[in-house]
Amino acid sequence: MNLTNALWYLGRGTGLVALVMFTLTMVLGITTRSGRQALGLSRFGVADLHKTASLAGVGLVATHVVTLLFDPYAQLKLVDLVFPFLAAYRPFWLGLGTLAVDLVVLVVASSLLRHQIGPKVFKGLHWLAYALWPVALLHALGTGTDAGTVWFRAVALGCLLAVGAAVGWRTSQSFAERGFPRIPRRRPEKAVTR
């Protein structure tokens, strides 16, 4: 196997595994948001697993992008890594991947700067993950050279079902009915004037 083939296989493999890791991140993020135990872990354990899965996904995406940047078959340019829909090869589908990377950068930056930007800005930027995941899935389905294979479609369907089940569970009536203890927010007391 020559270097070009190795780069191509590494780029494809890391892209696929990154999709799986971001699927796990989405499911764990939804679970973490519920404040409940899951998978035999405390809510803090679920939160730690969520962070670990997201960091692994970011590392895989970085490897995916850098590998394909050096792969002569992919024909990526530096501008293609930042600005979506400019690539020569499958510009729309590759542009979705670039858009997903841009969203990853925003979500990671908001996580790293969480205490400096405040909870409202953090939450707002972190919600971009709900856009990031389907964009990344569409990128994989549209530009992935294995997208037409049965095994790839099975992986993509498994990812879709996992996130769909988590969102369905989180938005279900039974979730709301079971409830979970929340710490009530204290309202600032008004000054009494006499």
BELVENJO-V473760 format. One line per field, one symbol per residue. burial: # if it has 16 or more other ideal C-beta (glycine too) atoms within 10 Angstrom, else .. A space follows every 10 residues. Layout:
burial: ???
This chain:
burial: ......##.# ##.####### ########## ##.#...#.. ..#..##.## ..##.###.# #.#######. #..#.#...# #..#..#... ..######## ####.###.# #......... .#..##.##. .##.###### #.##.#.... .#..##..#. ..#..#.... .......... .......... ....
